[in-house]
Amino acid sequence: MPTLEPFADLAARFRAHHNNSLNVALHMITTPAGVLAALIRALQRPEISLEAVRGVVGAYVLSLAFILLRGGHLAAFFCTAATMAALTHAATALAPTLSVVDAVKLFAVAYVGQELAHVITGETTFQSTYMSKRSWPALLLEHTYYLLPLCFDALFTLKESFATWIVAHDYVVRCKLTSAKDKAALRAVKDFVTAENPDRSCTAHWWYQKLEGSVKDAFTHCMGCDPMKKMFTDRFRPDAYNVDPIPAMNEIYVASSHHENNSDTVFYTQHCDGPWSVYPFCHVYRVMLAVNENVQVETIFTMQKSGGCLSDGDAAGFDYNREIHVISDLPTKNTDRRITLKLHYVVYPKCFGWIGKFKGTLATWYNTTARNLFLATIKPRGFFWKFAAWCVIFTTKRVRELEMYAGLNNIALAAALYLAGLKIHPRFFMATTSFTHYCMYIATYHHRDRINFGVFKRNVVFFKTIALTHLCWNYLANFVYDPVSIGMLIGGYGLSIAATSALGLDQTYFGVELGAVEPNFVSGFPYNVVPHPMIVGAMVGLGGFHKMATFRASTPYLVPAHCLMYLIHMVQEQVYDIYKNDWRVSGKAINKAVKGGKGKAAAADLSPSSPTRASTRTRRKSVKLA
């Protein structure tokens, strides 16, 4: 039996070296893979029977139960027990088909992969903390004995769970420069522009690298001031992300008095600034810092549905390649030029190293190229440059439409999975894209913090469309006339569409839960006829697909998998009911109303079973499962 150091103390020390979600994710692959290799190798030895291996695994699980359950680590124990059972079953099936060399290779890959996980993420290994001690063999044995439950413990206590990887985060950041030094720097920039007195009929630009003297010092101060740093550390964990400035992209920007038929029109058109949205997990930020008073021009972030006038030290940062934004004029007029500093930063996970920095290099190259074209089309002369200006505007609009309604990263991911499927398996693309929207529902409901509602809605609609396309394609490819199947499809999805129409698209997709819209209390059709009509309709519709025998024979697991994902999310809602406090408050209010002599009528108005509350609860149970 290993040393009985409290598991909680050991887990706390292990967690200190496993905070990065990528590191933990890789451990959740390499650790079971190593155990699987060991089990396979044991089963390949003729002197070791299957019963003996099962007995050892059972004894190991029972010994963990004695320690983990006594310490209250139920989740770690049950996950470990289930994993060991699954690995034993898998090893039994694989042992006859793999050679000894294959088993050794699998173990080597698992061991080396675990070490590489630490190298990639920059976290030191737990093993390195005790290898210099005399008792290292015993400590290594203890570490190995507890390794699987330790990995599960690290998984359950992550600062950022795996769910955040597919959540549509709100990446717009804001701050305000208010200190005396900050204001002095902004004043120096304003004085510089005033002295330069640029043409007011078009935008004016001074690039940071060409500035000199006090104005460059002022710009440099703004780029690294405390509010700017805090703005990023509040959004990105400083222990996990680097934030590096990109001076080559920085500029002083002065707005024009008009924007008709030239490249200035781009700013008044919904647009993204850069083309590198498909570069994963890394961000290039453009920060708009207002140098002087502005009451006329507002900056609007379309997908986030927020915005306003940036004035006198206000700063707003957004993803240069992904965030759709636009500026528009209010009826009020500025008394002076609108002067803005454009600052740029590349934000990337520390473990990405030069790969993260390279996105800043790409953005700089594109910005320089686009800048030259932009300057040539501010005042287009002749047919060629007028055509070039038109091309700038046309391309901007088309890219914006793709980003708004599909998402370039979604398109790239779907295309990559499709191409991979051509090499891996004919059903690979269907398997990897049919359930993505459910994962996004579950992850977003779990996270529920600083979500970009517009991006979330776009993503789930995109992947749900692909999922329905798979169902329809397989249905039509295997079609035989089945009136019951057709009736279930029409009735089920008709009911679901009616429920969506009654609620509105925003409420259907977490709009109320994420604070994007006010509740619309629905008590009419179909909610006054069918309980949970969106769930019922979807399940009936899925049943309609599965009812057709040829569809069922071709894809026997597709509809059951859809139903399982529905069930998982329904259980998630019940276990983590975000409205449970509302129901407790309702109950207290009812009791108070009755005791206060207000009568049953008053209590009924407050009851969860009253028409208003019942329709609210019915709506809530339906919206996430569209």
Buried (B, 14 or more C-beta within 10 A) or exposed (E): EBEEEEBEEBBEEBBEBBBBBBBBBBBBEBBBBBBBBBBBBBBBEEEEEEEEBBEBBBEBBEEBBEBBEEBEBEBBBBBBBEBBBEBBEBBBEBBEEBEEEBBBEBBEBBBEBBEEBBEBBBBEBBBEBBEEEEEEEEBEEBBEBBBBBBBBBBBBBBEBBBBBBBBBBBBBBBBBBEEEEBEEBBEBBBEBBEEEEBEEEBBBBBBBEEBEEEBBEBBBBBBEBEBBBEBBEEBBBEEBBBBEBBBBBBBBBBBBEEBEEBBBBBBBBBBBBBBBBBBEBBBBBBBBBBBBBBBBBBBBBBBBEBBEBBBBBBBBBBBBBBBBBBBEEEEEEBEEBBBBBBBBBBBBBBBBEEBBBBBBEBBBEBBEEBBEBBEBBBBBEEEEBBEBBBEBBEEBBEBBEBBBEBBBBBBBBBEEBBEEBEEEEEBBBBBBBBBBBBBBBBBBBBBBEBBBBBBBBBBBBBBBEBBBEBBEEBBEEBEEEBEEBBEBBEBBBBBBBBBBEBBBEBBBBBBBBBEBBEBBEBBEBBBBEBBBBBBBBBBBBBBBBBBBEBBBEEBEEBBEBBBEBBEBBBEBBEEEEEBEEBEEEBEEBBEEBBEEEBEEEBBEBBBBEBEBBBBBBBBBBBBBBB
